[in-house]
Amino acid sequence: MTGFTHTDVPTLEDQVFLVTGANTGIGLEASRVMAERGARILLGCRSADKADAAIRSIRETAPDAELEHLALDLGDLESIRGAAERVNREARLDGLINNAGIMMPPLERTAQGFESQFGVNHLGPFALTALLLPVLMATQDARVVNTSSVAHRGGNINFADINAEQGYNRARRYGQSKLANLLFSMELQRRLDAVDASAMSVACHPGIADTELSRHMPGILRLTAPLVSKFFNTSLQGAWPTLMAATSDEVTGGDYVGPIKRGETAGPAGKARASRRSQDPELAAKLWDLSIAMTGIDPGI
């Protein structure tokens, strides 16, 4: 098995994708490749200036690409509602790529007071996906791509202290949010299957990629990063699983894809290993209900 790379992405003429966090790293590279294949890309970003810079960068290799900045802050439910209202006016949405996220920051709160990693990494994508289901389900074979991490394997959902009011360990909270991504992705597929939808839910992870995501990592890890970065995926290589999840005919609903070399840390994309906990339907249903209660947004499926 040789695996999937950006050279395997098919023609995407007339297709529309929303990529969150499209201004940098994996989101930028995935957007670039899909734009080069003819897709129209909505770049979901907080900063208009950074989105404009990303658009200029993409146009260096895809000068005729259809690109649009979508103002979106995944740490603010009101911003998510506004962005979804805009996207639901599109004639179609072939793919929602929930790429944006944060990794191990100090304890912070979202606009609605949620612990930031759970809020930005899980509740934001949950709410955005829920609000975009009308246009996604109206588009034949649309896909929702949720970005998890190998860190999900050590994750656990701390239902008793979901908002970190009793304690905060940044690594554990990151693992929790990445487990939540995978639980959500698989539960969404179960519910799409139950209503016979053509849309599918797929999860991915980038392995270890050299992106801005690591800026909040503990000091010793940041200091050693330049020494070991030659072993990391580039941002483009880190985007291969995202591109596979979003575009490959070899992918089916409920799949989880990631790098296939060096223990799923590097190399081309293929099927990845999901933990047993991430496949627990009772845990996923409990998280689904909690997410509705916290956001006030019900996907309705």
TORKOL-4160 file (C-alpha; in steps of 0.2 Angstrom, whole numbers, padded with zeros to 4 digits, m for minus):
301
<pt num="1" X="0000" Y="0000" Z="0000"/>
<pt num="2" X="0008" Y="0016" Z="m0005"/>
<pt num="3" X="m0005" Y="0028" Z="0003"/>
<pt num="4" X="m0014" Y="0044" Z="m0002"/>
<pt num="5" X="m0005" Y="0061" Z="m0006"/>
<pt num="6" X="m0010" Y="0077" Z="m0014"/>
<pt num="7" X="m0006" Y="0070" Z="m0031"/>
<pt num="8" X="m0021" Y="0058" Z="m0029"/>
<pt num="9" X="m0034" Y="0072" Z="m0026"/>
<pt num="10" X="m0047" Y="0071" Z="m0041"/>
<pt num="11" X="m0054" Y="0085" Z="m0051"/>
<pt num="12" X="m0066" Y="0095" Z="m0040"/>
<pt num="13" X="m0074" Y="0107" Z="m0053"/>
<pt num="14" X="m0090" Y="0115" Z="m0047"/>
<pt num="15" X="m0088" Y="0108" Z="m0029"/>
<pt num="16" X="m0088" Y="0119" Z="m0014"/>
<pt num="17" X="m0079" Y="0117" Z="0002"/>
<pt num="18" X="m0078" Y="0126" Z="0019"/>
<pt num="19" X="m0061" Y="0124" Z="0027"/>
<pt num="20" X="m0060" Y="0131" Z="0045"/>
<pt num="21" X="m0043" Y="0137" Z="0050"/>
<pt num="22" X="m0038" Y="0139" Z="0032"/>
<pt num="23" X="m0026" Y="0154" Z="0034"/>
<pt num="24" X="m0011" Y="0143" Z="0040"/>
<pt num="25" X="m0003" Y="0126" Z="0041"/>
<pt num="26" X="m0014" Y="0111" Z="0036"/>
<pt num="27" X="m0029" Y="0121" Z="0032"/>
<pt num="28" X="m0020" Y="0132" Z="0020"/>
<pt num="29" X="m0012" Y="0118" Z="0011"/>
<pt num="30" X="m0028" Y="0108" Z="0010"/>
<pt num="31" X="m0037" Y="0123" Z="0003"/>
<pt num="32" X="m0023" Y="0126" Z="m0009"/>
<pt num="33" X="m0023" Y="0109" Z="m0016"/>
<pt num="34" X="m0042" Y="0108" Z="m0018"/>
<pt num="35" X="m0042" Y="0126" Z="m0026"/>
<pt num="36" X="m0029" Y="0119" Z="m0039"/>
<pt num="37" X="m0041" Y="0105" Z="m0043"/>
<pt num="38" X="m0055" Y="0118" Z="m0047"/>
<pt num="39" X="m0065" Y="0119" Z="m0030"/>
<pt num="40" X="m0072" Y="0134" Z="m0023"/>
<pt num="41" X="m0066" Y="0137" Z="m0006"/>
<pt num="42" X="m0073" Y="0146" Z="0009"/>
<pt num="43" X="m0059" Y="0150" Z="0021"/>
<pt num="44" X="m0066" Y="0150" Z="0038"/>
<pt num="45" X="m0055" Y="0162" Z="0048"/>
<pt num="46" X="m0056" Y="0174" Z="0062"/>
<pt num="47" X="m0044" Y="0187" Z="0055"/>
<pt num="48" X="m0048" Y="0195" Z="0038"/>
<pt num="49" X="m0030" Y="0201" Z="0036"/>
<pt num="50" X="m0024" Y="0183" Z="0038"/>
<pt num="51" X="m0037" Y="0176" Z="0027"/>
<pt num="52" X="m0032" Y="0189" Z="0013"/>
<pt num="53" X="m0014" Y="0184" Z="0015"/>
<pt num="54" X="m0019" Y="0165" Z="0013"/>
<pt num="55" X="m0030" Y="0170" Z="m0003"/>
<pt num="56" X="m0015" Y="0178" Z="m0010"/>
<pt num="57" X="m0004" Y="0163" Z="m0007"/>
<pt num="58" X="m0016" Y="0151" Z="m0015"/>
<pt num="59" X="m0018" Y="0162" Z="m0030"/>
<pt num="60" X="0001" Y="0160" Z="m0033"/>
<pt num="61" X="m0002" Y="0143" Z="m0039"/>
<pt num="62" X="m0021" Y="0144" Z="m0043"/>
<pt num="63" X="m0023" Y="0161" Z="m0050"/>
<pt num="64" X="m0041" Y="0158" Z="m0056"/>
<pt num="65" X="m0047" Y="0150" Z="m0040"/>
<pt num="66" X="m0064" Y="0155" Z="m0032"/>
<pt num="67" X="m0059" Y="0160" Z="m0014"/>
<pt num="68" X="m0069" Y="0169" Z="m0001"/>
<pt num="69" X="m0066" Y="0173" Z="0017"/>
<pt num="70" X="m0079" Y="0168" Z="0029"/>
<pt num="71" X="m0078" Y="0177" Z="0046"/>
<pt num="72" X="m0078" Y="0163" Z="0059"/>
<pt num="73" X="m0073" Y="0162" Z="0077"/>
<pt num="74" X="m0075" Y="0144" Z="0084"/>
<pt num="75" X="m0074" Y="0151" Z="0101"/>
<pt num="76" X="m0090" Y="0161" Z="0099"/>
<pt num="77" X="m0107" Y="0153" Z="0096"/>
<pt num="78" X="m0113" Y="0169" Z="0089"/>
<pt num="79" X="m0100" Y="0170" Z="0076"/>
<pt num="80" X="m0103" Y="0152" Z="0071"/>
<pt num="81" X="m0122" Y="0156" Z="0069"/>
<pt num="82" X="m0118" Y="0171" Z="0058"/>
<pt num="83" X="m0106" Y="0160" Z="0047"/>
<pt num="84" X="m0118" Y="0146" Z="0046"/>
<pt num="85" X="m0132" Y="0158" Z="0040"/>
<pt num="86" X="m0121" Y="0164" Z="0026"/>
<pt num="87" X="m0115" Y="0147" Z="0021"/>
<pt num="88" X="m0133" Y="0140" Z="0021"/>
<pt num="89" X="m0136" Y="0152" Z="0006"/>
<pt num="90" X="m0124" Y="0143" Z="m0005"/>
<pt num="91" X="m0132" Y="0132" Z="m0018"/>
<pt num="92" X="m0121" Y="0117" Z="m0012"/>
<pt num="93" X="m0108" Y="0112" Z="0001"/>
<pt num="94" X="m0098" Y="0097" Z="m0004"/>
<pt num="95" X="m0087" Y="0097" Z="0011"/>
<pt num="96" X="m0086" Y="0104" Z="0028"/>
<pt num="97" X="m0068" Y="0102" Z="0034"/>
<pt num="98" X="m0067" Y="0105" Z="0053"/>
<pt num="99" X="m0048" Y="0108" Z="0053"/>
<pt num="100" X="m0046" Y="0123" Z="0065"/>
<pt num="101" X="m0041" Y="0120" Z="0083"/>
<pt num="102" X="m0030" Y="0124" Z="0098"/>
<pt num="103" X="m0017" Y="0114" Z="0107"/>
<pt num="104" X="m0012" Y="0114" Z="0125"/>
<pt num="105" X="m0015" Y="0133" Z="0129"/>
<pt num="106" X="m0015" Y="0139" Z="0147"/>
<pt num="107" X="m0033" Y="0139" Z="0154"/>
<pt num="108" X="m0044" Y="0151" Z="0144"/>
<pt num="109" X="m0062" Y="0153" Z="0141"/>
<pt num="110" X="m0073" Y="0154" Z="0125"/>
<pt num="111" X="m0085" Y="0169" Z="0123"/>
<pt num="112" X="m0098" Y="0158" Z="0131"/>
<pt num="113" X="m0087" Y="0153" Z="0145"/>
<pt num="114" X="m0082" Y="0135" Z="0140"/>
<pt num="115" X="m0065" Y="0128" Z="0143"/>
<pt num="116" X="m0056" Y="0134" Z="0127"/>
<pt num="117" X="m0049" Y="0117" Z="0121"/>
<pt num="118" X="m0066" Y="0108" Z="0123"/>
<pt num="119" X="m0075" Y="0124" Z="0116"/>
<pt num="120" X="m0064" Y="0127" Z="0101"/>
<pt num="121" X="m0059" Y="0110" Z="0096"/>
<pt num="122" X="m0076" Y="0101" Z="0099"/>
<pt num="123" X="m0091" Y="0112" Z="0103"/>
<pt num="124" X="m0087" Y="0124" Z="0089"/>
<pt num="125" X="m0086" Y="0111" Z="0076"/>
<pt num="126" X="m0101" Y="0102" Z="0083"/>
<pt num="127" X="m0112" Y="0118" Z="0082"/>
<pt num="128" X="m0105" Y="0123" Z="0065"/>
<pt num="129" X="m0109" Y="0106" Z="0058"/>
<pt num="130" X="m0126" Y="0105" Z="0066"/>
<pt num="131" X="m0131" Y="0122" Z="0058"/>
<pt num="132" X="m0124" Y="0117" Z="0041"/>
<pt num="133" X="m0133" Y="0101" Z="0040"/>
<pt num="134" X="m0147" Y="0108" Z="0029"/>
<pt num="135" X="m0135" Y="0113" Z="0015"/>
<pt num="136" X="m0124" Y="0097" Z="0018"/>
<pt num="137" X="m0139" Y="0085" Z="0017"/>
<pt num="138" X="m0145" Y="0094" Z="0001"/>
<pt num="139" X="m0129" Y="0091" Z="m0008"/>
<pt num="140" X="m0127" Y="0073" Z="m0015"/>
<pt num="141" X="m0112" Y="0064" Z="m0006"/>
<pt num="142" X="m0107" Y="0079" Z="0004"/>
<pt num="143" X="m0094" Y="0075" Z="0018"/>
<pt num="144" X="m0090" Y="0082" Z="0035"/>
<pt num="145" X="m0072" Y="0080" Z="0040"/>
<pt num="146" X="m0067" Y="0081" Z="0058"/>
<pt num="147" X="m0049" Y="0082" Z="0063"/>
<pt num="148" X="m0043" Y="0072" Z="0078"/>
<pt num="149" X="m0026" Y="0067" Z="0084"/>
<pt num="150" X="m0016" Y="0052" Z="0090"/>
<pt num="151" X="m0018" Y="0060" Z="0107"/>
<pt num="152" X="m0036" Y="0054" Z="0107"/>
<pt num="153" X="m0030" Y="0037" Z="0112"/>
<pt num="154" X="m0026" Y="0043" Z="0130"/>
<pt num="155" X="m0041" Y="0055" Z="0131"/>
<pt num="156" X="m0056" Y="0053" Z="0142"/>
<pt num="157" X="m0071" Y="0064" Z="0144"/>
<pt num="158" X="m0072" Y="0072" Z="0161"/>
<pt num="159" X="m0091" Y="0074" Z="0162"/>
<pt num="160" X="m0090" Y="0078" Z="0180"/>
<pt num="161" X="m0079" Y="0094" Z="0177"/>
<pt num="162" X="m0081" Y="0097" Z="0158"/>
<pt num="163" X="m0077" Y="0116" Z="0160"/>
<pt num="164" X="m0061" Y="0113" Z="0170"/>
<pt num="165" X="m0068" Y="0122" Z="0185"/>
<pt num="166" X="m0060" Y="0110" Z="0198"/>
<pt num="167" X="m0043" Y="0108" Z="0189"/>
<pt num="168" X="m0034" Y="0110" Z="0172"/>
<pt num="169" X="m0021" Y="0099" Z="0164"/>
<pt num="170" X="m0018" Y="0106" Z="0147"/>
<pt num="171" X="m0012" Y="0089" Z="0140"/>
<pt num="172" X="m0027" Y="0080" Z="0147"/>
<pt num="173" X="m0039" Y="0093" Z="0141"/>
<pt num="174" X="m0032" Y="0092" Z="0123"/>
<pt num="175" X="m0033" Y="0073" Z="0123"/>
<pt num="176" X="m0051" Y="0075" Z="0129"/>
<pt num="177" X="m0055" Y="0087" Z="0115"/>
<pt num="178" X="m0047" Y="0075" Z="0102"/>
<pt num="179" X="m0057" Y="0060" Z="0108"/>
<pt num="180" X="m0073" Y="0071" Z="0107"/>
<pt num="181" X="m0069" Y="0074" Z="0089"/>
<pt num="182" X="m0068" Y="0056" Z="0085"/>
<pt num="183" X="m0084" Y="0052" Z="0095"/>
<pt num="184" X="m0093" Y="0065" Z="0087"/>
<pt num="185" X="m0088" Y="0060" Z="0070"/>
<pt num="186" X="m0093" Y="0042" Z="0072"/>
<pt num="187" X="m0110" Y="0047" Z="0081"/>
<pt num="188" X="m0114" Y="0059" Z="0066"/>
<pt num="189" X="m0111" Y="0044" Z="0054"/>
<pt num="190" X="m0123" Y="0033" Z="0064"/>
<pt num="191" X="m0136" Y="0046" Z="0063"/>
<pt num="192" X="m0134" Y="0050" Z="0045"/>
<pt num="193" X="m0136" Y="0031" Z="0042"/>
<pt num="194" X="m0152" Y="0031" Z="0052"/>
<pt num="195" X="m0160" Y="0044" Z="0041"/>
<pt num="196" X="m0153" Y="0036" Z="0025"/>
<pt num="197" X="m0143" Y="0052" Z="0020"/>
<pt num="198" X="m0130" Y="0052" Z="0006"/>
<pt num="199" X="m0119" Y="0064" Z="0017"/>
<pt num="200" X="m0105" Y="0055" Z="0026"/>
<pt num="201" X="m0094" Y="0059" Z="0041"/>
<pt num="202" X="m0076" Y="0055" Z="0041"/>
<pt num="203" X="m0062" Y="0058" Z="0053"/>
<pt num="204" X="m0043" Y="0061" Z="0051"/>
<pt num="205" X="m0027" Y="0065" Z="0060"/>
<pt num="206" X="m0011" Y="0073" Z="0053"/>
<pt num="207" X="0002" Y="0063" Z="0063"/>
<pt num="208" X="0015" Y="0075" Z="0069"/>
<pt num="209" X="0016" Y="0090" Z="0057"/>
<pt num="210" X="0027" Y="0106" Z="0058"/>
<pt num="211" X="0013" Y="0119" Z="0061"/>
<pt num="212" X="0009" Y="0134" Z="0072"/>
<pt num="213" X="m0002" Y="0122" Z="0083"/>
<pt num="214" X="0012" Y="0118" Z="0094"/>
<pt num="215" X="0015" Y="0136" Z="0100"/>
<pt num="216" X="0008" Y="0133" Z="0117"/>
<pt num="217" X="0017" Y="0117" Z="0120"/>
<pt num="218" X="0028" Y="0116" Z="0136"/>
<pt num="219" X="0044" Y="0126" Z="0135"/>
<pt num="220" X="0056" Y="0111" Z="0134"/>
<pt num="221" X="0046" Y="0103" Z="0119"/>
<pt num="222" X="0046" Y="0120" Z="0110"/>
<pt num="223" X="0065" Y="0122" Z="0113"/>
<pt num="224" X="0068" Y="0104" Z="0106"/>
<pt num="225" X="0056" Y="0106" Z="0091"/>
<pt num="226" X="0069" Y="0113" Z="0079"/>
<pt num="227" X="0080" Y="0098" Z="0082"/>
<pt num="228" X="0067" Y="0085" Z="0078"/>
<pt num="229" X="0057" Y="0095" Z="0066"/>
<pt num="230" X="0066" Y="0086" Z="0051"/>
<pt num="231" X="0056" Y="0071" Z="0057"/>
<pt num="232" X="0039" Y="0080" Z="0056"/>
<pt num="233" X="0027" Y="0081" Z="0042"/>
<pt num="234" X="0027" Y="0097" Z="0032"/>
<pt num="235" X="0011" Y="0106" Z="0032"/>
<pt num="236" X="0007" Y="0099" Z="0015"/>
<pt num="237" X="0011" Y="0081" Z="0021"/>
<pt num="238" X="0001" Y="0084" Z="0036"/>
<pt num="239" X="m0014" Y="0089" Z="0025"/>
<pt num="240" X="m0014" Y="0072" Z="0016"/>
<pt num="241" X="m0026" Y="0064" Z="0028"/>
<pt num="242" X="m0037" Y="0079" Z="0027"/>
<pt num="243" X="m0037" Y="0078" Z="0008"/>
<pt num="244" X="m0040" Y="0059" Z="0008"/>
<pt num="245" X="m0055" Y="0061" Z="0020"/>
<pt num="246" X="m0062" Y="0075" Z="0010"/>
<pt num="247" X="m0060" Y="0068" Z="m0008"/>
<pt num="248" X="m0055" Y="0050" Z="m0010"/>
<pt num="249" X="m0067" Y="0037" Z="m0017"/>
<pt num="250" X="m0059" Y="0024" Z="m0006"/>
<pt num="251" X="m0066" Y="0033" Z="0010"/>
<pt num="252" X="m0083" Y="0028" Z="0017"/>
<pt num="253" X="m0093" Y="0035" Z="0031"/>
<pt num="254" X="m0086" Y="0032" Z="0048"/>
<pt num="255" X="m0068" Y="0030" Z="0042"/>
<pt num="256" X="m0053" Y="0037" Z="0051"/>
<pt num="257" X="m0038" Y="0041" Z="0041"/>
<pt num="258" X="m0020" Y="0047" Z="0045"/>
<pt num="259" X="m0002" Y="0044" Z="0041"/>
<pt num="260" X="0003" Y="0026" Z="0038"/>
<pt num="261" X="0022" Y="0027" Z="0042"/>
<pt num="262" X="0032" Y="0028" Z="0059"/>
<pt num="263" X="0017" Y="0023" Z="0070"/>
<pt num="264" X="0005" Y="0035" Z="0061"/>
<pt num="265" X="0016" Y="0050" Z="0063"/>
<pt num="266" X="0022" Y="0052" Z="0045"/>
<pt num="267" X="0020" Y="0048" Z="0027"/>
<pt num="268" X="0005" Y="0046" Z="0015"/>
<pt num="269" X="m0012" Y="0044" Z="0021"/>
<pt num="270" X="m0022" Y="0028" Z="0024"/>
<pt num="271" X="m0034" Y="0020" Z="0037"/>
<pt num="272" X="m0029" Y="0025" Z="0055"/>
<pt num="273" X="m0032" Y="0016" Z="0071"/>
<pt num="274" X="m0046" Y="0022" Z="0082"/>
<pt num="275" X="m0046" Y="0018" Z="0101"/>
<pt num="276" X="m0059" Y="0007" Z="0108"/>
<pt num="277" X="m0066" Y="0021" Z="0118"/>
<pt num="278" X="m0068" Y="0032" Z="0103"/>
<pt num="279" X="m0080" Y="0019" Z="0095"/>
<pt num="280" X="m0091" Y="0017" Z="0111"/>
<pt num="281" X="m0109" Y="0022" Z="0105"/>
<pt num="282" X="m0115" Y="0025" Z="0123"/>
<pt num="283" X="m0101" Y="0037" Z="0126"/>
<pt num="284" X="m0104" Y="0045" Z="0110"/>
<pt num="285" X="m0122" Y="0047" Z="0113"/>
<pt num="286" X="m0119" Y="0055" Z="0130"/>
<pt num="287" X="m0107" Y="0067" Z="0122"/>
<pt num="288" X="m0119" Y="0072" Z="0109"/>
<pt num="289" X="m0133" Y="0076" Z="0122"/>
<pt num="290" X="m0120" Y="0086" Z="0132"/>
<pt num="291" X="m0115" Y="0096" Z="0117"/>
<pt num="292" X="m0133" Y="0100" Z="0113"/>
<pt num="293" X="m0136" Y="0105" Z="0131"/>
<pt num="294" X="m0120" Y="0116" Z="0131"/>
<pt num="295" X="m0122" Y="0125" Z="0114"/>
<pt num="296" X="m0141" Y="0125" Z="0113"/>
<pt num="297" X="m0139" Y="0119" Z="0096"/>
<pt num="298" X="m0148" Y="0102" Z="0091"/>
<pt num="299" X="m0142" Y="0094" Z="0074"/>
<pt num="300" X="m0160" Y="0087" Z="0073"/>
<pt num="301" X="m0154" Y="0070" Z="0067"/>
